[in-house]
Amino acid sequence: MSHTEGGAESHKRMLRREFITVRNRLTTDDLREAATSLAGQALRLPELARARTVAAYVSVGSEPGTLALLDALLARGVRVLLPALLPDNDLDWGAYTGEGSLARVQHGGKMALFEPAGDRLGPEAVTDADVVLLPGLAVDTRGMRLGRGGGSYDRVLARLERAGADPSLVVLLYDSEVVAHVPEEPHDRPVHAVVTPSGVRRFM
């Protein structure tokens, strides 16, 4: 690792702590209102209107809420894929068919995640997606995303690239998390758009 890469990683760690601290101050009402607004904004995205398969995720804790959006996509007849965390931090995928298709899974000392309870489709299933909805903590004006640091979505993006798949990459955030600059490392890939409760911003 070069000196600058090490600097970017420590800067990312500091920023992650700051963004998570702000999120943890949100009230239940804040979270509910943001989730409703976020779903409304996302559903206006032309990419999602055209999509047949969307790879998404179930929000946990103070993340921008995704369940309303997942249910709306399902109601449109979209095939929704959700991740299941593997022991090496890679992601397998399964189909979402409604809240009853979710299982709460505890991964060691990490927070519990809601994962698809049905059949696993394999890590390559994400390459079928027309749109990939990504979690994150921030995005900058170039579309560079600050993730949580687990590396799961870095693997997903690398897998899409290897497969020659080119889905729309959309990160879901709060308004205050669109910032001027996010430190980047060589493996980081920009996203195409960010959706926040107040609107959509495109980068490429």
N, C-alpha and C positions, 0 to 999 in steps of 0.2 A: 504494500500500500504506500503510495507517495505521501509526502507531507501534506499536500493540498487535500487529498482524499480523506486523510485522517482528520484534517480540520473541518471538512464538510460534514463528516460523520458526527463529530462532537457538537458542531453547530446545530445539526439536525436534532440530536438528543435534547439539547437545551430548548429548541423551539417546540419539540413535541411536548415537553413538560409544561411549557407556557400555554399552549393551545388546550391541552387536557385540563389544566387548572381552570381556564375560562369555561370550558364545557361543563365541568363539574359544578359550576355555580348556577346552571340553568335549573329552573323549577319544572315540575311536572307539567304545568300549564304551558310554559315556554316550549317544552319538547313537543307537546301535542299540537300546538298551533304551528310550529315549524314543520312538523311532519305533514300536516294537511296542506300547507302552502307549497312545500317541496314537491309533493305528489302532483299538485295542480300545475306547477311550472314544468315538471318533467314530462307530463303527459302531452304538453303542447309541442314537445320536440319532434320535428319531422322524422328524425332517425328512429324514434320510438314508435311513431305512427306507422312506419313502414316495416318495422321489425317483426320477423316471425319467431325468432329465438332471442331471448335476452338473458345474459348471465348477470345475476344480481347478488345480493347478500341480505341477511337479516340484521338490522341494526341492533346493537346492544348498548346498554348503559345510556350515556348522554350523546351517543352518535345521532346525527340527523336521522329521523325515523323513516324506515323504508316499507313497513308492512302495508300501509294504505296504497302505496305505489305498486307493490307486488300484486295486491288483490285487484287493483284497477287493470293492470296488464293482463292478469288471468281472465278477467271479465271480457277483455277485448279478444280473447282467443290466442294470446301470445303464449308460446312455450317458455316457461321461466325456469332457469337452472340456478341452483343455489350451491355454494361451496360446502365441503366437509373437510375439515383440517386433518391432514395426515401427520404421522409422527415426525416426519422430517420437515414440517411446515409447508409442504407443497399442498395443493388443493385437488381433491376429487370433486365430483359434481353429482347432483341428483335433481330430480324434477320437483318443483313446488306445485302442489295442487290445492292449496288452501292451508289455513293455520293448523288444521288437524294433521297435516303432513310434515309437521316440524317436530323434532326431538331436541330436548335440552341436553347438551353434551358438555361435561366438565373436562377440560384439558389440563391436567396437572394443576399447577398453582395459578394458571391463567384464569381469566373470567370465563364463565360458562357461555357457550355459543348455541344458537339455534340452527340446527342443521337438518337437511332433508332426511326423513325417516325411511324412505323407500330405497329402491335399488340404486347402487352406485354405478355411474356411467363411465368412470375413468377420467383421469386428468385431461385427456385429449378432447373431451366433450365440449370444452369451452371454445374450441376452434370452430364450432358450428354457429356460434353466436353472431348476430348482426350488430348487437350493441353489448358492450361490457360496462356495467355500472361498478365503479370502483369506490371503496371507502378511502378516506384520507383524513388528514388534519389541516391541510392548507394546499393552495395552488397559487402559482404566481402568474404574472401577466404574460409569460411565455407558454403557460400550460404545464410547467413542471410541478409535479405533485409531491407533497410530503406525506409519506405513508406512516404507519405506526412502527415500522422498523423490524417487523417479523420476516420480511422478504417474500411472503407468500405471493403477493401480486407481481413482484419482480419476476418470479418464475412463470406466472401466467402470461405476462407480456412477452417474455422471451419465447415461450411455447408458441404463442400466436405468430411471432415473427418467424420462427423456424418453419411453421406450417404454411407460411405465405398467406395467413388469414389477415384480413384488414377490417375488423369491426370498428364501429365508432366507440371511442373510449371516453366515458363521461364520469366525472367525479362528483359526488354529492356532498355539499358542505353547507355551513352557515355563512351568512353574508360577511361577517368579520374575518373569515378565513381565506378570502381572496386578497392576497398581499402582493407587495411590489416584487419580492425576490425570495425564492426558496433555494438553499444550497443544493447543488446537484453533484452526483458522482457519475462515472462513465456509463454505468448500467442503467441510469434513469432514463425513462422515456416520457415525452410530453403526452398529455391527453388532448382530446379534440375540443372538449367543452366542460364547463362546470355548471351545475344547477344548484342554486341556493333558494331559500324561501322567497326572495324578491325577484328572481329572474334567472336568465341563462346568459352565459358569456362564452363566446367561441374563441378558439385560439388558432385554428388552422383549417 
